[in-house]
């Protein structure tokens, strides 16, 4: 295809959408603004194109943009694969997160391998009440640390070995009990200065949102491979967390956004 013909097709819906789909597939993830500038059309036009391509199953629509199907398949790995990734980094994060947990407190822990590492790190703690949707957490918690363990019911995602459903328990009368916790420890799939904390599954995002809403304090646990990325479902904005615990300092732009949102950054080293 010649350059002139390429330029003309940018302004033809079918040709533009084909090129847009190819660009997303190549880039992996894009924003609406980036596509509008590249293809010389309005943001509303790009949004309509992305909505149609998403409906056609060509890509996955996200908050403020889109991601390719291949990106989703790479990021949503099974738990047995993720257990072997960034093991050292997860260990560092767990060691930094454990001191935030106070003896006698109530904590919520979501699904994920980073939060699983945190559960194993609670050996020195006592009298904890733990509520989780992570099938692997009860077996990982040191028995000497635990007063009570509660498990959130719902459908089980075999990919992550975690349940997805309401963050609630019912009394014998059938009414929902009001629950809360001192600290929610939340592992996320990606962190971006604009879109905040995201994950690849809508149901998991909804459950994480509920945990955050019921917590007095919130700690996000994420290794540095999650920086500057955005996934399908937004969990929350940056400011919803009190702490971000990670293995190394984020890039300057994200670091500034976290500071502006009032999020305390906890990293290894004397300045962590």
TIKELO-369459 format. One record per residue: x negated, y, z of N, C-alpha, C in turn; residue in three letters. Coordinates in steps of 0.05 Angstrom, whole numbers, plus 5000, padded with zeros to 4 digits. Example, Ala and Ser with C-alpha at 12.3 -4.5 7.8 and 13.67 -1.06 7.14 Angstrom:
! residues 2
473648865156475449105156473649345156ALA;474349555142472749795143474250015157SER;
//
This chain:
! residues 272
498349765000500050005000498250255000UNK;498850444982497250684981497850865004UNK;496051065009496451255031498951415027UNK;499451505001501751674995504351515001UNK;504451264991506751104996507151045025UNK;504951015039505050965068506251205082UNK;505451445074506451685086509451715080UNK;510351655055513151685048514851495064UNK;513851245069515451055083515851115112UNK;514151295123514551375151517251515155UNK;518251625133520751775135523151625125UNK;522751365118524951195111525451005134UNK;527950985144528450825168527350545168UNK;527850395146526950115146523950105146UNK;522650265129519750265128518550355154UNK;519750565166518650665191518850465213UNK;521150335214521450135236519649895232UNK;519149815208517249595203514449675212UNK;513649925205511050015213510850055243UNK;513050155255513050195283512749935298UNK;514249725289514049465301511249355299UNK;509949395276507249295272505249445290UNK;505749705294503949865311504249775340UNK;506649725349507049625377505749355381UNK;506049175361504848915363501848935365UNK;500649125351497749155351496849285377UNK;498349495386497449645410498049505436UNK;500149345436500949195460503049345476UNK;502549605482504449775496504150065487UNK;506350205485506350475474508450635489UNK;508150905486510151085497511851205474UNK;514151305481515851435461514451675449UNK;513151835466511752075456509552005437UNK;508051805443505951715425506951635398UNK;509151495397510351405372511551635356UNK;512851825370513952055357511752215343UNK;509552255356507352405344506052255321UNK;505751995324504451845303506051825278UNK;508751795281510451765257511852015249UNK;511352235262512352495254515352515255UNK;516652395275519552405278520152495307UNK;522752545312523552635339523452405359UNK;523352475384523452285406526052125406UNK;528252255400530852125398530851915376UNK;529551975354529451785331527851535340UNK;525551585353523951365362525451195382UNK;526951315400528451165420530550985406UNK;531851095385533850935370532450705356UNK;530150755344528750545331527950325350UNK;526850405374526050205393528350045404UNK;530650185408533050045418533849835397UNK;533749895372534549705351532549475350UNK;530049535350527949325349528149145374UNK;528749265397529149095421531548915418UNK;533749025407536148865403535648635383UNK;533848685364533148485344531148285354UNK;530148325379528248135391525348165381UNK;524748405369522148445358520148545380UNK;521148695399519448795421521148815446UNK;519948905468521348935493521349235501UNK;523749345504524049625512523249655541UNK;521749865547520949935574521750215581UNK;521350285606521750555615519850745600UNK;520850905582519151095568517550995544UNK;518150745535516650635512517450355506UNK;515450195499515949915491513349755494UNK;513649495497511349315497511849085478UNK;509748975467509948755448510748495463UNK;511948305449512648055460510147895469UNK;507947925454505447785461504347895488UNK;504648155493503748265518505248155541UNK;507948135538509648015559508747735565UNK;508247575544507547295549504747275562UNK;502947465557500347455570500547535599UNK;502247735606502347835633504047665652UNK;506047525641507747365658506747085660UNK;504347045670503146785673504346625696UNK;504246365693505146195715503346225739UNK;504446165763503046225788500546055790UNK;500445815779498045655781495745765765UNK;496445915744494346055729493346295744UNK;495246445755494546695768492946655794UNK;493346415806491746355831488746365825UNK;487946315801485046295794484046565784UNK;485746765781484847025770484247225792UNK;482147375789481347585808481447485837UNK;480447245842480547135869479047305889UNK;476647395882475047555900476447815906UNK;477547945885478848195889481348165908UNK;482847955904485147905921484347865950UNK;482047725954481047685981480347955994UNK;479148135979478448395990480948555997UNK;482948545980485448685985486848576010UNK;486948316012488248186035486848276061UNK;484148276061482748356085483248646093UNK;483748816073484349096078487249136087UNK;488948966077491848996084492548896111UNK;491148686120491848556146491848746169UNK;489948936172490049116195492549296196UNK;493949326174496349486174498649346189UNK;498449076191500448916204500048916234UNK;501949006249501749026278502948786292UNK;501648686312502748456327505548526337UNK;507348326335510048366345511848506325UNK;510848576301512448726281513948536262UNK;515748656247517248506226516248606199UNK;515448416182514448486156515948336134UNK;516048456110517048316087514748286067UNK;514648046054512547986035513947886010UNK;513248005987514547905962512947695948UNK;513947595926512547395911509947495899UNK;508147305892505547385880503247265894UNK;501047255880498647125891496947315908UNK;497247575904495747765922497047765949UNK;499747765950501047755976500647485990UNK;500347275974499747015985497047015999UNK;495047155987492447186000492647336026UNK;494447546027494947696051496047516073UNK;497947346066499147166086497046996100UNK;495146896084492946726095491146886114UNK;491147146110489247326125490347396153UNK;492647306160493847396185493247216209UNK;490847086208490046896228489947016256UNK;489047266258488647386284491247516295UNK;493347506280495847646289497547456306UNK;499447586320501147426338504047546337UNK;505947376341508747456346509947606322UNK;509347526298510447656274513047536266UNK;514847706257517247616243516847676213UNK;517047466196516447496168518947416152UNK;519647586133521847526114520547546086UNK;521047346069519747326043521447186023UNK;520847235997522047085975519946905962UNK;517546895973515246755962515246465973UNK;515746265956515945995965513245895978UNK;511046015970508445925980507646056006UNK;508946276014508146416038508546266064UNK;510846136069511145996095508945796101UNK;508145646081505945456085503245586088UNK;502945826079500345966081500046116107UNK;502246186120502046346144500946176167UNK;498946276182497946136205500046096226UNK;500545856235502745806255502445966280UNK;500046026288499646176313500446466311UNK;500846566285501546846281504546896281UNK;506146686279508946716272510846676295UNK;512746856298514946816316517346696301UNK;518046826278520246726261519546766232UNK;520546596215520346626186523146606174UNK;523746796157526346796143525746796113UNK;527446656098527046636069529546746055UNK;529046926036531247036021532146836000UNK;534746775999535746585980536146695953UNK;537046525934537446615907536246415887UNK;536346485862535246305842532246315844UNK;530946085838528046055840526846085812UNK;525046275809523546295784521146105785UNK;521245885770519145685771516445805762UNK;516546005745514146135735512446255758UNK;513846375777512546515799512846385826UNK;514546175828515146045853516146245874UNK;518046415865519346605882522346625876UNK;523946695896526746715891527447005881UNK;529547025867530647285859533547295868UNK;534247495883536947515893537047745913UNK;539247765928539547995947537647965971UNK;536648195980535048196004537048236028UNK;538248006035540348026056540747746068UNK;542047756092542947506105545747556114UNK;547247336118550047356125550547246153UNK;552347376167553247276193555247046189UNK;555946916210557946696208560646786197UNK;561147046201563747156191563647196161UNK;561247176149561047226120560147506113UNK;560047676132559147956128556147976126UNK;555148146109552248196107551148326132UNK;548948226142547648346165545748566155UNK;545648776170543848996164541048926173UNK;539148916154536448836162534449056153UNK;532249066167530049256161527449136170UNK;525249266163522649166172520849406177UNK;518749346192516749546198514849606175UNK;514249396159512349416137513149226115UNK;513349326090513649166067511049146052UNK;510148906046507648866032508348756004UNK;507948925984509048875957506848855937UNK;506748625923504948595900506348675875UNK;505048835858506348925833504648835809UNK;505848845785504448755761502848975747UNK;503649225752502249445738502749715753UNK;500849895750501050165763500250375742UNK;502050565738501550785719502251045732UNK;500851255725501251515737504051625731UNK;505151565708507751665700510051485708UNK;509751225704512051045709511850915736UNK;509750945751509550835777508950545777UNK;510350395795509850105798511849955781UNK;510849765765512549615747511949315749UNK;513749155739513348865738514748765712UNK;514448505707515348405681518148295681UNK;519448275705522048145707524048325721UNK;526348365709528348545720529348465748UNK;529848205751530948105776528848135799UNK;526348085792524248125813523948415820UNK;524148595800523948875805526248965824UNK;528648865820530848945837530448845865UNK;529348615869528748505896526648675909UNK;524548745895522448905906523449185914UNK;525249295898526449555904527949535931UNK;529449315935530849285960528949265984UNK;526849115981524949086003523749356010UNK;523049515990521949775995523949956009UNK;526449946001528550116013529050046042UNK;528449796050529049706078526649726096UNK;524449836087521949846102521350126113UNK;520350126138519450386149516850476135UNK;515050286130512650346115512350146092UNK;511050236070510750066046507850066038UNK;506749826034504049796024504149645997UNK;503149765976502949635950500249505948UNK;500149245941497749095938497249035908UNK;495049135897494549085869491549115863UNK;490548925847487748945840487349135816UNK;484949215811484349425791485149355762UNK;485649095756486549025729489349125724UNK;490749215744493549315741493649615735UNK;491349755737491350045733491950125704UNK;493450345701493850465675495550295657UNK;497150105668498849935652501749975660UNK;503549905643506449915650507749665638UNK;509449545654510849305646513849365642UNK;515349165637518149185628519949325648UNK;519749255673521749355693520349535714UNK;521449775718520349955738521349865766UNK;519449845784520049785812520750045827UNK;518950245825519450495838517350695829UNK;517750945836515751155831513451125851UNK;511251255845508851235862509551315891UNK;511151525895511551635921513151455940UNK;514251235930515751045947513950895966UNK;511350895961509450745977507950935996UNK;507150826019505450966038502550916032UNK;501950666023499250586018499050435991UNK;496750475977495950295956493350165964UNK;493349905966491049755974489949605950UNK;487449665943486349555919483349505922UNK;482049375902479249295905477249505897UNK;478149705882476349925873477950175868UNK;476650405868478050655864479250675836UNK;481750765834483050795808481751015791UNK;482251025765481251245748482251515759UNK;480951725752481451985763484352065760UNK;485552025736488352115732490251975750UNK;489951715753491751565771491151635800UNK;488651675807487951745834489152015842UNK;489052205824490252465829493352445832UNK;494552285815497452245817498252115843UNK;496751925852497251795878497051995901UNK;494952165900494552365921496852565921UNK;497752645897499952835895502552715906UNK;502852455903505252315913505052245943UNK;502852305956502552255984501851965991UNK;500751825972500051545976497151525986UNK;496751396009494051356020492751126005UNK;490451175994488850975979487050835998UNK;487150565998485450406016483750215998UNK;481150255998479350095982476950005999UNK;475449805990473149716006471049936008UNK;469349906028467050096031467550296053UNK;465550446060465650636083467750856079UNK;468350916053470351126048473151016043UNK;473450746045475950616039478150696058UNK;
//
